[in-house]
Amino acid sequence: MAMAMNVSPCFCVASNRRSGNRVRAVASEDLVFSKIKDDKVKLGGSDLEVTRLGIGAWSWGDTSYWNNFEWDDRKMKAAKAAFDTSVDCGITFFDTAEVYGSRFSFGAINSETLLGRFIKERKVKDPEVEVAVATKYAALPWRLGRQSVLTALKDSLNRLGLSSVELYQLHWPGIWGNEGYIDGLGDAVEQGLVKAVGVSNYSASRLRDAYEKLKKRGIPLASNQVNYSLIYRAPEENGVKAACDELGVTLIAYSPIAQGVLTGKYTPENPPTGPRGQIYTPEFLTKLQPLLNRIKEMGENYSKTNTQVVLNWLVAQENVIPIPGAKNAQQAEEFAGALGWRLTSEEIDELRSLAMEIKPVTGFPVEKL
Ligand SMILES: NC(=O)c1ccc[n+]([C@@H]2O[C@H](COP(=O)([O-])OP(=O)(O)OC[C@H]3O[C@@H](n4cnc5c(N)ncnc54)[C@H](OP(=O)(O)O)[C@@H]3O)[C@@H](O)[C@H]2O)c1
């Protein structure tokens, strides 16, 4: 059903490539495809330009939260296809982190290592391809000082096989030592190891402090990556969105489709398995149904899927770049169809009002640090 509705511009391009039958895509599809690629936005006050939607790579190689605690060759091929299809569709911004696919998790492969491999393999057949990589520093309690940021960044670059990345973010605020971390971000820019720097899971007041500290060195804080979706609107309520807009810091929205729940594929009878099942219980999914039904109805008017509607809702908030996670080519392809059109203001407001009737799930505790 989802694919029947999917008007993704790269559908023909990607499927023809997959079948090995390189049929020329029709001119209009080529046009939309290159429009997504070229319609880039500046990340905050930095010079870095990225696509209006990025792809999250947390699930790639992960065995602690995703993939039913197992990683295998089939999942690897699917993740690589997600990467290639995203690029085929013009989406070239990828988000990873040093802790994704942690070596402490049995059978895991580091997500940075995988992303680096996918980029390298892509460059062999497509040397001109330009990909923007965002990765993150884990502010673990025993890591202190600016040097720890540079050391971790160099390790990330080694895993990625790159000499620099486009965006380096502090994954969460440290319990202590934040001043040193911000100094480390500044050093990374000055040493040419990153194009832009950002934070993640930062409250409005921590965001302002980080912004001011970097500003003294003439470095813009480009982004704050936080949990934001139609059913998790904490950034609208806790001042984070307003602070981002005021300071000119881009809000990067993580878990933008509520870990798959807003796609409509999970129901009270068919809840997600694994750790997600603890959060998105049958009881929660029952309360979600009226909203999902309305999203579906709205999408039908535009020939769009639920996934595309909820991502479009986020993009319409302005100054927001969603980074949905794609496990396979089909998911990546569907994301591209979230761009290039717009819900009306009435529809945007109606969806927010309906969503307000649902009590949000508990977020990642680091938001509260
Ligand atoms: N900074 C932070 O602290 C933080 C925290 C969380 C995430 N992130 C970043 O944000 C990215 C995205 O967040 P997320 O992965 O938590 O959640 P998400 O993007 O809301 O959901 C991703 C999951 O939804 C399902 N899905 C994706 N596309 C679909 C489609 N078209 N149709 C049906 N199901 C689909 C897939 O899982 P199934 O197929 O298994 O259902 C996929 O793994 C991460 O990859 C990571 O880069 C950052």
The ligand as an SDF file (V2000), in Angstrom:
LIG
                    3D

 48 52  0  0  0  0  0  0  0  0999 V2000
   21.0600   12.7290   19.1580 N   0  0  0  0  0  0  0  0  0  0  0  0
   20.4160   11.7460   19.7300 C   0  0  0  0  0  0  0  0  0  0  0  0
   20.4490   11.5780   20.9540 O   0  0  0  0  0  0  0  0  0  0  0  0
   19.6230   10.8160   18.8600 C   0  0  0  0  0  0  0  0  0  0  0  0
   18.6790    9.9350   19.4130 C   0  0  0  0  0  0  0  0  0  0  0  0
   17.9430    9.1310   18.5460 C   0  0  0  0  0  0  0  0  0  0  0  0
   18.1570    9.1820   17.1690 C   0  0  0  0  0  0  0  0  0  0  0  0
   19.0970   10.0280   16.6670 N   0  0  0  0  0  0  0  0  0  0  0  0
   19.3540   10.1440   15.2050 C   0  0  0  0  0  0  0  0  0  0  0  0
   18.1080   10.2960   14.5320 O   0  0  0  0  0  0  0  0  0  0  0  0
   17.9690    9.2650   13.5540 C   0  0  0  0  0  0  0  0  0  0  0  0
   16.5090    8.8890   13.3870 C   0  0  0  0  0  0  0  0  0  0  0  0
   15.9080    8.5610   14.6210 O   0  0  0  0  0  0  0  0  0  0  0  0
   15.4060    7.0910   14.9880 P   0  0  0  0  0  0  0  0  0  0  0  0
   16.1570    6.1170   14.1670 O   0  0  0  0  0  0  0  0  0  0  0  0
   15.4310    7.0020   16.4660 O   0  0  0  0  0  0  0  0  0  0  0  0
   13.8440    7.0850   14.6140 O   0  0  0  0  0  0  0  0  0  0  0  0
   12.9630    7.3800   13.3350 P   0  0  0  0  0  0  0  0  0  0  0  0
   13.7420    7.9820   12.2750 O   0  0  0  0  0  0  0  0  0  0  0  0
   11.7720    8.1170   13.8370 O   0  0  0  0  0  0  0  0  0  0  0  0
   12.4870    5.9030   12.9420 O   0  0  0  0  0  0  0  0  0  0  0  0
   13.3270    5.0620   12.1950 C   0  0  0  0  0  0  0  0  0  0  0  0
   12.7050    3.6620   12.0740 C   0  0  0  0  0  0  0  0  0  0  0  0
   11.3990    3.7280   11.5110 O   0  0  0  0  0  0  0  0  0  0  0  0
   11.1770    2.6050   10.6500 C   0  0  0  0  0  0  0  0  0  0  0  0
   10.9480    3.1700    9.3100 N   0  0  0  0  0  0  0  0  0  0  0  0
   11.7400    4.0350    8.6390 C   0  0  0  0  0  0  0  0  0  0  0  0
   11.2020    4.3760    7.4660 N   0  0  0  0  0  0  0  0  0  0  0  0
   10.0450    3.7350    7.3590 C   0  0  0  0  0  0  0  0  0  0  0  0
    9.0550    3.7020    6.3690 C   0  0  0  0  0  0  0  0  0  0  0  0
    9.1750    4.4160    5.2590 N   0  0  0  0  0  0  0  0  0  0  0  0
    7.9760    2.9270    6.5820 N   0  0  0  0  0  0  0  0  0  0  0  0
    7.8640    2.2150    7.6940 C   0  0  0  0  0  0  0  0  0  0  0  0
    8.7790    2.2060    8.6960 N   0  0  0  0  0  0  0  0  0  0  0  0
    9.8710    2.9570    8.5260 C   0  0  0  0  0  0  0  0  0  0  0  0
   12.4580    1.7700   10.6800 C   0  0  0  0  0  0  0  0  0  0  0  0
   12.3620    0.7490   11.6850 O   0  0  0  0  0  0  0  0  0  0  0  0
   11.5340   -0.6060   11.4480 P   0  0  0  0  0  0  0  0  0  0  0  0
   11.5500   -0.8810    9.9880 O   0  0  0  0  0  0  0  0  0  0  0  0
   12.2320   -1.6060   12.2790 O   0  0  0  0  0  0  0  0  0  0  0  0
   10.1570   -0.2990   11.9970 O   0  0  0  0  0  0  0  0  0  0  0  0
   13.4960    2.7930   11.1080 C   0  0  0  0  0  0  0  0  0  0  0  0
   14.6110    2.2320   11.7410 O   0  0  0  0  0  0  0  0  0  0  0  0
   18.8670    8.1290   14.0790 C   0  0  0  0  0  0  0  0  0  0  0  0
   19.2270    7.2090   13.0710 O   0  0  0  0  0  0  0  0  0  0  0  0
   20.0420    8.9200   14.6120 C   0  0  0  0  0  0  0  0  0  0  0  0
   20.8890    9.3070   13.5580 O   0  0  0  0  0  0  0  0  0  0  0  0
   19.8080   10.8460   17.4930 C   0  0  0  0  0  0  0  0  0  0  0  0
  1  2  1  0
  2  3  2  0
  2  4  1  0
  4  5  1  0
  4 48  2  0
  5  6  2  0
  6  7  1  0
  7  8  2  0
  8  9  1  0
  8 48  1  0
  9 10  1  0
  9 46  1  0
 10 11  1  0
 11 12  1  0
 11 44  1  0
 12 13  1  0
 13 14  1  0
 14 15  2  0
 14 16  1  0
 14 17  1  0
 17 18  1  0
 18 19  2  0
 18 20  1  0
 18 21  1  0
 21 22  1  0
 22 23  1  0
 23 24  1  0
 23 42  1  0
 24 25  1  0
 25 26  1  0
 25 36  1  0
 26 27  1  0
 26 35  1  0
 27 28  2  0
 28 29  1  0
 29 30  1  0
 29 35  2  0
 30 31  1  0
 30 32  2  0
 32 33  1  0
 33 34  2  0
 34 35  1  0
 36 37  1  0
 36 42  1  0
 37 38  1  0
 38 39  2  0
 38 40  1  0
 38 41  1  0
 42 43  1  0
 44 45  1  0
 44 46  1  0
 46 47  1  0
M  CHG  2   8   1  16  -1
M  END
$$$$
